[in-house]
Amino acid sequence: GLYRFSPSANKKSKLRAQLIGSGTILNEVVKAQALLEGYGVAADVWSATSYNELYRDAHAVERWNMLHPGEKPRVPYVASCFANAPGVVVAASDYLKSQPDMISRWIGKPVVTLGTDGFGRSEDRAALRNFFEVDARFVCLATLSALMRDGQIEAKVVQQVIADLGIDPE
């Protein structure tokens, strides 16, 4: 249900991020990886092939651990994937934010989720992704905003990104 699709080529940057994409939004996440490189952020891209299966696995592991207190605890697959993955985590979906939220508690750090919560839109994909703020620009912005909240970059960097990417903050 999850694999590292494209590790960052930049191994020296202190600014790190883990980007999760699923389905067709994965293309936008890969574009965001390239945008982030321009701002000095080394981002690994992960493909989530099934949030449902990751969720089921994690709950099955928790149940097994509860019923086998004398045994070595098992680790959910999603937790093992991110155990040594440095940086902030941003997950984008062409579906509701609740899809990546399903696995966020096992990632081991806060997760920023982007999704297409809402209804009644009949635009092309590019317009919809802009409206719901899930295209590459918003994945990049969400990542830099998370780095700012984590105290790793200053607000002025995020403000510059908003201007650079032509994002209307209102």
Backbone as ProteinMPNN parsed JSONL, in Angstrom:
{"seq_chain_A": "GLYRFSPSANKKSKLRAQLIGSGTILNEVVKAQALLEGYGVAADVWSATSYNELYRDAHAVERWNMLHPGEKPRVPYVASCFANAPGVVVAASDYLKSQPDMISRWIGKPVVTLGTDGFGRSEDRAALRNFFEVDARFVCLATLSALMRDGQIEAKVVQQVIADLGIDPE", "coords_chain_A": {"N_chain_A": [[0.774, -1.201, 0.0], [2.166, 1.177, 0.129], [5.016, 2.867, -1.013], [8.38, 4.09, -1.474], [8.599, 6.22, -3.984], [10.167, 8.118, -5.364], [13.11, 8.995, -4.284], [14.793, 11.851, -2.866], [17.404, 13.405, -4.655], [19.129, 15.062, -3.445], [21.166, 14.835, -0.863], [22.343, 16.367, 1.041], [20.961, 18.555, 2.046], [19.599, 20.304, 4.829], [16.994, 20.848, 5.176], [14.229, 18.899, 5.052], [11.694, 16.758, 3.634], [8.821, 14.654, 3.428], [6.794, 13.525, 0.967], [3.599, 12.466, 0.155], [1.701, 10.896, -2.267], [-1.22, 9.877, -4.064], [-2.726, 7.863, -6.549], [-3.68, 9.735, -9.45], [-2.829, 12.198, -8.543], [-0.261, 11.889, -7.803], [1.463, 12.691, -9.83], [1.424, 15.486, -9.55], [2.611, 15.707, -7.064], [5.188, 14.822, -7.604], [5.991, 16.906, -9.279], [5.942, 18.926, -7.364], [8.049, 18.097, -5.764], [10.232, 18.787, -7.379], [9.876, 21.586, -7.459], [10.322, 22.192, -4.767], [13.004, 21.539, -4.48], [14.165, 23.758, -5.652], [13.882, 25.575, -3.63], [15.607, 24.704, -1.766], [14.868, 22.404, -0.392], [14.998, 19.047, 0.314], [13.092, 16.545, -0.837], [11.436, 13.485, -0.445], [9.436, 11.359, -2.433], [6.516, 9.537, -1.935], [4.435, 6.848, -2.892], [1.157, 6.17, -2.265], [-0.61, 3.446, -2.541], [-2.866, 2.299, -1.491], [-4.713, 3.62, 0.862], [-6.672, 2.51, 2.423], [-5.862, -0.186, 2.81], [-3.472, 0.226, 4.222], [-4.482, 1.367, 6.535], [-6.104, -0.749, 7.496], [-4.112, -2.689, 7.954], [-2.576, -1.416, 9.983], [-4.434, -1.258, 12.082], [-4.896, -3.979, 12.454], [-2.387, -4.789, 13.362], [-2.255, -3.321, 15.768], [-4.325, -4.601, 17.146], [-3.296, -7.234, 17.293], [-1.034, -6.753, 18.875], [-2.287, -5.935, 21.258], [-3.551, -8.287, 22.02], [-1.45, -9.987, 22.454], [0.392, -9.498, 24.719], [2.783, -10.417, 25.86], [4.526, -10.865, 23.835], [6.966, -9.772, 21.376], [6.257, -6.537, 20.282], [4.511, -5.877, 17.249], [4.979, -3.839, 14.31], [3.158, -1.431, 12.552], [2.969, -1.421, 8.976], [3.023, 1.12, 7.677], [4.133, 2.717, 9.676], [6.688, 1.608, 9.855], [7.713, 2.36, 7.388], [8.074, 5.13, 7.621], [9.733, 5.386, 9.785], [12.461, 6.091, 9.767], [12.453, 8.299, 8.188], [13.256, 11.481, 7.487], [12.087, 14.826, 8.327], [9.293, 17.057, 7.53], [5.881, 16.016, 6.838], [3.771, 15.758, 4.086], [0.71, 14.997, 2.665], [-1.054, 14.392, -0.262], [-4.149, 14.172, -1.983], [-6.456, 13.247, -4.561], [-8.863, 12.783, -3.626], [-10.982, 12.954, -0.716], [-9.631, 14.656, 2.176], [-9.703, 12.997, 4.292], [-8.8, 10.512, 3.479], [-5.809, 10.36, 3.38], [-5.602, 11.161, 6.04], [-6.413, 8.916, 7.396], [-4.206, 7.319, 7.92], [-2.464, 8.866, 9.308], [-1.923, 8.876, 12.083], [-0.089, 6.855, 12.507], [2.257, 7.583, 11.371], [4.043, 8.991, 12.899], [4.661, 11.623, 13.247], [3.409, 15.008, 12.858], [1.079, 15.379, 10.159], [0.438, 17.078, 7.204], [-2.446, 17.341, 5.405], [-3.804, 17.342, 2.162], [-6.626, 17.685, 0.126], [-9.563, 17.024, -1.907], [-11.95, 18.136, -0.675], [-15.32, 18.724, -0.831], [-17.913, 19.645, -3.199], [-19.824, 19.744, -6.293], [-18.357, 20.967, -8.325], [-17.436, 21.489, -11.692], [-15.158, 21.529, -13.431], [-12.094, 21.481, -15.422], [-9.339, 19.247, -14.663], [-7.013, 20.703, -13.871], [-8.061, 23.2, -13.088], [-9.739, 22.362, -11.02], [-7.89, 21.269, -9.212], [-6.489, 23.541, -8.541], [-8.56, 25.022, -7.351], [-9.228, 23.382, -5.137], [-6.811, 23.382, -3.929], [-4.66, 21.499, -4.283], [-2.695, 21.111, -6.167], [0.669, 21.023, -7.593], [1.86, 23.441, -6.776], [0.536, 24.038, -4.375], [1.166, 21.809, -2.828], [3.883, 22.245, -2.561], [3.79, 24.739, -1.196], [2.412, 23.951, 1.169], [4.305, 22.246, 2.265], [6.509, 23.959, 2.752], [5.274, 25.715, 4.502], [4.779, 23.979, 6.639], [7.418, 23.461, 7.38], [8.062, 26.001, 8.263], [6.331, 26.266, 10.498], [7.531, 24.378, 12.028], [9.771, 25.653, 12.771], [11.984, 25.75, 11.108], [12.352, 27.337, 8.865], [11.929, 30.8, 7.932], [9.037, 33.004, 8.077], [9.056, 34.812, 5.985], [10.131, 33.437, 3.842], [8.081, 31.68, 3.134], [6.141, 33.553, 2.449], [7.368, 34.628, 0.19], [7.32, 32.417, -1.5], [4.584, 32.144, -1.933], [4.146, 34.428, -3.466], [5.942, 33.893, -5.616], [4.794, 31.596, -6.772], [2.386, 32.465, -7.617], [0.085, 32.358, -6.021], [-3.042, 33.114, -4.733], [-3.654, 34.348, -1.678], [-6.119, 34.866, -0.588]], "CA_chain_A": [[0.0, 0.0, 0.0], [2.988, 2.384, 0.198], [6.429, 2.665, -1.321], [9.115, 5.297, -1.844], [8.553, 6.301, -5.439], [11.26, 8.931, -5.879], [13.888, 9.641, -3.224], [15.484, 13.081, -3.253], [18.808, 13.255, -5.039], [19.885, 15.965, -2.573], [21.383, 14.189, 0.44], [23.036, 17.291, 1.93], [20.093, 19.604, 2.576], [19.08, 20.134, 6.186], [15.537, 20.935, 5.062], [13.77, 17.612, 4.503], [10.25, 16.535, 3.615], [8.279, 13.417, 2.879], [5.572, 13.85, 0.244], [2.817, 11.271, -0.174], [0.679, 11.093, -3.291], [-1.951, 8.662, -4.421], [-3.43, 7.975, -7.826], [-3.196, 10.7, -10.435], [-2.206, 13.353, -7.881], [1.166, 11.595, -7.658], [2.183, 13.524, -10.795], [1.567, 16.813, -8.952], [3.563, 15.574, -5.956], [6.516, 14.766, -8.236], [6.29, 18.29, -9.688], [6.237, 19.665, -6.13], [9.399, 17.703, -5.362], [11.149, 19.619, -8.158], [9.732, 22.963, -6.969], [10.948, 22.28, -3.447], [14.462, 21.538, -4.676], [14.523, 25.141, -5.929], [13.874, 26.301, -2.353], [16.57, 24.072, -0.871], [14.249, 21.331, 0.389], [15.134, 17.702, -0.229], [11.836, 15.85, -0.572], [11.215, 12.148, -0.97], [8.054, 11.149, -2.846], [5.959, 8.224, -1.63], [3.172, 6.522, -3.544], [0.217, 5.413, -1.435], [-1.473, 2.724, -3.472], [-4.13, 2.003, -0.828], [-4.842, 4.093, 2.244], [-7.522, 1.556, 3.139], [-5.068, -1.338, 3.238], [-2.548, 0.683, 5.26], [-5.324, 1.542, 7.723], [-6.462, -2.084, 7.991], [-2.898, -3.309, 8.489], [-2.206, -0.781, 11.252], [-5.378, -1.697, 13.116], [-4.65, -5.403, 12.717], [-1.176, -4.842, 14.19], [-2.624, -2.878, 17.119], [-5.117, -5.676, 17.763], [-2.386, -8.324, 17.61], [-0.217, -6.313, 20.018], [-3.147, -5.931, 22.44], [-3.866, -9.664, 22.392], [-0.204, -10.719, 22.693], [1.225, -8.568, 25.507], [4.073, -11.005, 26.203], [5.311, -11.014, 22.606], [7.566, -8.557, 20.834], [5.221, -5.819, 19.524], [4.651, -5.691, 15.806], [4.947, -2.439, 13.872], [2.395, -1.27, 11.31], [3.799, -1.194, 7.79], [3.19, 2.557, 7.434], [5.068, 3.221, 10.692], [8.039, 1.174, 9.494], [8.156, 3.141, 6.229], [8.467, 6.479, 8.008], [10.527, 5.353, 11.019], [13.731, 6.796, 9.579], [12.25, 9.284, 7.123], [13.346, 12.789, 8.145], [11.397, 16.0, 7.821], [7.842, 17.208, 7.619], [5.14, 15.109, 5.965], [2.602, 16.321, 3.405], [0.026, 13.983, 1.866], [-2.036, 14.979, -1.172], [-5.062, 13.212, -2.574], [-7.541, 13.746, -5.407], [-10.081, 12.457, -2.891], [-11.122, 13.693, 0.537], [-8.486, 14.681, 3.085], [-9.834, 11.883, 5.237], [-8.043, 9.352, 3.003], [-4.488, 10.322, 4.022], [-5.764, 11.272, 7.493], [-6.624, 7.571, 7.948], [-2.942, 6.684, 8.335], [-1.566, 9.862, 9.882], [-1.513, 8.596, 13.469], [0.999, 5.878, 12.549], [3.444, 8.12, 10.703], [4.983, 9.341, 13.957], [4.843, 13.082, 13.282], [2.236, 15.648, 12.248], [0.925, 15.254, 8.714], [-0.42, 18.059, 6.538], [-3.185, 16.645, 4.358], [-4.465, 18.129, 1.134], [-7.591, 16.85, -0.579], [-10.619, 17.703, -2.648], [-13.175, 18.155, 0.116], [-16.317, 19.607, -1.417], [-18.699, 19.054, -4.274], [-20.495, 20.682, -7.169], [-17.46, 21.61, -9.275], [-17.378, 20.775, -12.973], [-14.069, 22.147, -14.179], [-11.067, 20.509, -15.786], [-8.526, 18.846, -13.497], [-6.119, 21.781, -13.434], [-8.868, 24.19, -12.359], [-10.188, 21.736, -9.771], [-6.756, 21.149, -8.284], [-6.235, 24.887, -8.048], [-9.655, 25.38, -6.449], [-9.119, 22.598, -3.904], [-5.459, 23.602, -3.415], [-3.924, 20.233, -4.228], [-1.728, 20.981, -7.255], [2.087, 21.043, -7.184], [2.146, 24.691, -6.069], [0.031, 23.965, -3.008], [1.977, 20.811, -2.115], [5.113, 22.974, -2.229], [3.459, 25.716, -0.155], [2.097, 23.235, 2.411], [5.567, 21.735, 2.799], [7.282, 25.08, 3.304], [4.523, 26.203, 5.662], [5.05, 23.029, 7.728], [8.795, 23.721, 7.816], [8.018, 27.248, 9.033], [5.724, 25.96, 11.802], [8.508, 23.563, 12.746], [10.879, 26.529, 13.134], [13.157, 25.512, 10.265], [12.488, 28.458, 7.937], [11.214, 31.998, 8.368], [7.779, 33.316, 7.392], [9.306, 35.556, 4.744], [10.359, 32.453, 2.78], [6.759, 31.213, 2.724], [5.516, 34.679, 1.754], [7.985, 34.718, -1.128], [6.822, 31.284, -2.29], [3.217, 32.498, -2.329], [4.29, 35.358, -4.594], [6.616, 33.211, -6.737], [3.919, 30.6, -7.397], [1.149, 33.1, -8.053], [-1.034, 31.876, -5.197], [-3.858, 34.158, -4.129], [-3.92, 33.896, -0.311], [-7.511, 35.115, -0.187]], "C_chain_A": [[0.82, 1.272, 0.0], [4.42, 2.031, -0.183], [7.068, 4.002, -1.702], [9.266, 5.294, -3.354], [9.774, 7.01, -6.004], [12.013, 9.604, -4.732], [14.558, 10.903, -3.754], [16.921, 12.762, -3.618], [19.706, 14.085, -4.131], [20.002, 15.333, -1.185], [21.985, 15.139, 1.468], [22.131, 18.325, 2.589], [19.632, 19.284, 3.992], [17.563, 20.22, 6.198], [15.048, 19.69, 4.334], [12.254, 17.525, 4.563], [9.949, 15.171, 3.016], [6.938, 13.776, 2.255], [4.874, 12.564, -0.155], [1.77, 11.655, -1.205], [-0.011, 9.779, -3.585], [-2.681, 8.897, -5.734], [-2.811, 9.032, -8.725], [-2.539, 11.922, -9.799], [-0.707, 13.122, -7.677], [1.99, 12.44, -8.631], [2.412, 14.933, -10.244], [2.584, 16.786, -7.811], [4.996, 15.507, -6.492], [6.927, 16.16, -8.711], [6.646, 19.139, -8.463], [7.633, 19.335, -5.621], [10.427, 18.575, -6.084], [11.078, 21.079, -7.713], [10.472, 23.145, -5.647], [12.465, 22.271, -3.536], [14.948, 22.961, -4.92], [14.543, 26.015, -4.688], [14.766, 25.629, -1.312], [16.014, 22.966, -0.003], [14.414, 20.008, -0.352], [13.889, 16.913, 0.152], [11.832, 14.474, -1.225], [9.741, 12.028, -1.323], [7.669, 9.7, -2.59], [4.662, 8.041, -2.397], [2.338, 5.664, -2.603], [-0.775, 4.728, -2.377], [-2.805, 2.341, -2.836], [-4.095, 2.477, 0.623], [-5.675, 3.111, 3.061], [-6.732, 0.358, 3.648], [-4.067, -0.959, 4.32], [-3.277, 0.839, 6.589], [-5.68, 0.182, 8.34], [-5.26, -2.782, 8.615], [-2.553, -2.736, 9.851], [-3.146, -1.197, 12.371], [-5.203, -3.173, 13.451], [-3.414, -5.577, 13.606], [-1.492, -4.411, 15.612], [-3.426, -3.95, 17.851], [-4.204, -6.822, 18.18], [-1.558, -7.957, 18.838], [-1.028, -6.334, 21.314], [-3.382, -7.357, 22.954], [-2.632, -10.517, 22.682], [0.762, -9.858, 23.501], [2.604, -9.12, 25.858], [5.003, -11.163, 25.015], [5.961, -9.684, 22.224], [6.503, -7.839, 19.995], [5.544, -5.734, 18.034], [4.532, -4.206, 15.486], [4.122, -2.351, 12.593], [3.323, -0.931, 10.138], [4.059, 0.291, 7.566], [4.169, 3.165, 8.442], [6.501, 2.822, 10.351], [8.585, 1.961, 8.306], [8.718, 4.492, 6.647], [9.342, 6.532, 9.262], [11.819, 6.152, 10.901], [13.652, 7.837, 8.466], [12.22, 10.68, 7.746], [12.446, 13.851, 7.516], [9.902, 15.996, 8.023], [7.171, 16.279, 6.616], [3.921, 15.832, 5.411], [2.021, 15.222, 2.526], [-1.058, 14.652, 1.034], [-2.859, 13.881, -1.824], [-6.055, 13.921, -3.485], [-8.894, 13.441, -4.768], [-10.129, 13.307, -1.625], [-9.848, 13.623, 1.376], [-8.523, 13.515, 4.06], [-9.074, 10.639, 4.772], [-6.632, 9.335, 3.597], [-4.567, 10.469, 5.547], [-5.908, 9.898, 8.148], [-5.343, 6.956, 8.495], [-2.043, 7.628, 9.128], [-1.092, 9.522, 11.29], [-0.344, 7.614, 13.57], [2.272, 6.386, 11.891], [4.48, 8.594, 11.714], [5.31, 10.817, 14.048], [3.615, 13.707, 12.642], [2.255, 15.522, 10.725], [0.001, 16.365, 8.221], [-1.116, 17.316, 5.41], [-3.878, 17.634, 3.443], [-5.415, 17.207, 0.389], [-8.688, 17.691, -1.197], [-11.943, 17.627, -1.901], [-14.142, 19.165, -0.488], [-17.047, 18.903, -2.542], [-19.21, 20.156, -5.189], [-19.595, 21.391, -8.158], [-17.447, 20.806, -10.57], [-16.369, 21.461, -13.889], [-13.124, 21.055, -14.674], [-10.191, 20.245, -14.562], [-7.635, 19.959, -12.982], [-6.888, 22.818, -12.617], [-9.349, 23.624, -11.029], [-9.058, 21.648, -8.757], [-6.35, 22.511, -7.743], [-7.303, 25.272, -7.026], [-9.524, 24.674, -5.098], [-7.717, 22.66, -3.285], [-4.671, 22.305, -3.225], [-2.925, 20.073, -5.373], [-0.299, 21.115, -6.708], [2.43, 22.293, -6.383], [1.715, 24.605, -4.608], [0.723, 22.88, -2.188], [3.284, 21.457, -1.673], [4.856, 23.948, -1.081], [3.177, 25.033, 1.178], [3.367, 22.713, 3.07], [6.38, 22.852, 3.445], [6.585, 25.681, 4.519], [4.75, 25.291, 6.869], [6.466, 23.219, 8.267], [8.867, 25.009, 8.638], [7.436, 26.99, 10.42], [6.663, 25.141, 12.677], [9.749, 24.382, 13.136], [12.117, 26.384, 12.275], [13.393, 26.595, 9.221], [11.665, 29.629, 8.467], [9.967, 32.236, 7.519], [8.012, 34.015, 6.067], [9.583, 34.615, 3.57], [9.016, 31.973, 2.248], [6.021, 32.324, 1.978], [6.076, 34.832, 0.346], [7.49, 33.608, -2.04], [5.404, 31.569, -2.787], [3.265, 33.441, -3.527], [4.881, 34.668, -5.817], [5.658, 32.301, -7.502], [2.576, 31.171, -7.815], [-0.074, 32.62, -7.302], [-1.742, 33.073, -4.566], [-4.216, 33.703, -2.717], [-5.35, 34.137, 0.156], [-8.454, 34.185, -0.912]], "O_chain_A": [[0.252, 2.359, -0.116], [4.966, 1.024, 0.268], [6.398, 4.916, -2.182], [9.975, 4.463, -3.921], [10.353, 6.569, -6.997], [11.603, 10.664, -4.26], [14.854, 11.008, -4.944], [17.573, 11.947, -2.966], [20.91, 13.84, -4.056], [19.032, 15.307, -0.428], [22.129, 14.777, 2.635], [22.511, 18.914, 3.601], [19.314, 18.139, 4.31], [16.916, 19.724, 7.121], [15.39, 19.448, 3.177], [11.613, 18.132, 5.421], [10.712, 14.624, 2.218], [6.046, 14.275, 2.94], [5.491, 11.672, -0.738], [1.04, 12.63, -1.027], [0.552, 8.704, -3.377], [-3.187, 9.989, -5.994], [-1.593, 9.208, -8.763], [-1.765, 12.613, -10.461], [0.032, 14.068, -7.406], [3.097, 12.862, -8.295], [3.479, 15.51, -10.45], [3.332, 17.745, -7.623], [5.91, 16.074, -5.894], [8.084, 16.55, -8.559], [7.549, 19.974, -8.525], [8.324, 20.21, -5.101], [11.384, 19.047, -5.469], [12.111, 21.74, -7.603], [11.164, 24.143, -5.446], [13.137, 22.932, -2.744], [16.022, 23.336, -4.451], [15.156, 27.082, -4.691], [14.693, 25.943, -0.124], [16.611, 22.616, 1.014], [14.013, 19.879, -1.508], [13.657, 16.645, 1.331], [12.178, 14.321, -2.396], [8.886, 12.535, -0.597], [8.38, 8.769, -2.966], [3.878, 8.98, -2.532], [2.752, 4.578, -2.196], [-1.666, 5.37, -2.933], [-3.775, 2.083, -3.549], [-3.524, 1.82, 1.493], [-5.418, 2.905, 4.247], [-6.912, -0.067, 4.789], [-3.834, -1.739, 5.243], [-2.747, 0.484, 7.642], [-5.571, -0.008, 9.552], [-5.373, -3.393, 9.677], [-2.266, -3.488, 10.783], [-2.703, -1.459, 13.489], [-5.348, -3.569, 14.607], [-3.406, -6.422, 14.501], [-1.052, -5.053, 16.566], [-3.222, -4.176, 19.044], [-4.318, -7.33, 19.296], [-1.402, -8.775, 19.745], [-0.504, -6.713, 22.361], [-3.409, -7.599, 24.16], [-2.767, -11.661, 23.116], [1.841, -9.522, 23.014], [3.515, -8.338, 26.13], [6.157, -11.558, 25.182], [5.555, -8.619, 22.688], [5.911, -8.443, 19.101], [6.692, -5.547, 17.631], [4.042, -3.42, 16.298], [4.356, -3.109, 11.652], [4.329, -0.242, 10.304], [5.193, 0.683, 7.294], [4.954, 4.042, 8.083], [7.426, 3.612, 10.538], [9.789, 2.203, 8.226], [9.72, 4.949, 6.097], [9.656, 7.618, 9.747], [12.22, 6.821, 11.853], [14.668, 8.207, 7.877], [11.272, 11.025, 8.451], [12.095, 13.778, 6.339], [9.325, 15.073, 8.6], [7.8, 15.813, 5.666], [3.144, 16.435, 6.151], [2.734, 14.595, 1.742], [-1.886, 15.393, 1.564], [-2.351, 12.815, -2.17], [-6.45, 15.057, -3.22], [-9.941, 13.8, -5.308], [-9.382, 14.278, -1.497], [-9.087, 12.659, 1.296], [-7.49, 13.101, 4.587], [-8.736, 9.79, 5.597], [-6.282, 8.365, 4.269], [-3.704, 9.963, 6.264], [-5.567, 9.729, 9.318], [-5.389, 6.159, 9.432], [-0.968, 7.225, 9.573], [0.037, 9.852, 11.651], [0.318, 7.547, 14.605], [3.274, 5.671, 11.864], [5.674, 8.6, 11.416], [6.155, 11.216, 14.85], [2.856, 13.021, 11.958], [3.312, 15.555, 10.096], [-1.087, 16.563, 8.762], [-0.458, 16.725, 4.554], [-4.458, 18.625, 3.888], [-5.056, 16.078, 0.055], [-8.732, 18.91, -1.03], [-12.934, 17.118, -2.424], [-13.803, 20.339, -0.634], [-16.828, 17.72, -2.804], [-19.053, 21.343, -4.904], [-20.038, 22.351, -8.789], [-17.447, 19.576, -10.539], [-16.707, 21.912, -14.984], [-13.314, 19.872, -14.392], [-10.295, 20.94, -13.552], [-7.514, 20.14, -11.77], [-6.413, 23.263, -11.572], [-9.364, 24.331, -10.022], [-9.256, 21.925, -7.574], [-5.912, 22.616, -6.597], [-6.982, 25.789, -5.956], [-9.688, 25.294, -4.047], [-7.47, 22.058, -2.24], [-4.1, 22.049, -2.165], [-2.357, 18.993, -5.534], [-0.098, 21.297, -5.508], [3.198, 22.226, -5.424], [2.438, 25.043, -3.713], [0.852, 23.019, -0.972], [3.74, 21.246, -0.549], [5.61, 23.98, -0.109], [3.657, 25.491, 2.216], [3.49, 22.737, 4.295], [6.878, 22.698, 4.56], [7.247, 26.11, 5.464], [4.897, 25.772, 7.992], [6.686, 23.145, 9.476], [9.638, 25.099, 9.593], [7.993, 27.451, 11.416], [6.6, 25.2, 13.905], [10.67, 23.855, 13.76], [13.193, 26.841, 12.66], [14.515, 26.756, 8.741], [10.813, 29.461, 9.339], [9.854, 31.739, 6.398], [7.243, 33.829, 5.124], [9.3, 34.961, 2.423], [8.834, 31.87, 1.035], [5.349, 32.058, 0.981], [5.334, 35.133, -0.589], [7.265, 33.836, -3.229], [5.07, 31.267, -3.932], [2.514, 33.272, -4.488], [4.38, 34.835, -6.929], [5.701, 32.239, -8.73], [1.719, 30.442, -8.314], [-1.152, 32.488, -7.882], [-1.112, 33.93, -3.947], [-5.0, 32.768, -2.558], [-5.739, 33.642, 1.214], [-9.665, 34.248, -0.703]]}, "name": "protein", "num_of_chains": 1, "seq": "GLYRFSPSANKKSKLRAQLIGSGTILNEVVKAQALLEGYGVAADVWSATSYNELYRDAHAVERWNMLHPGEKPRVPYVASCFANAPGVVVAASDYLKSQPDMISRWIGKPVVTLGTDGFGRSEDRAALRNFFEVDARFVCLATLSALMRDGQIEAKVVQQVIADLGIDPE"}
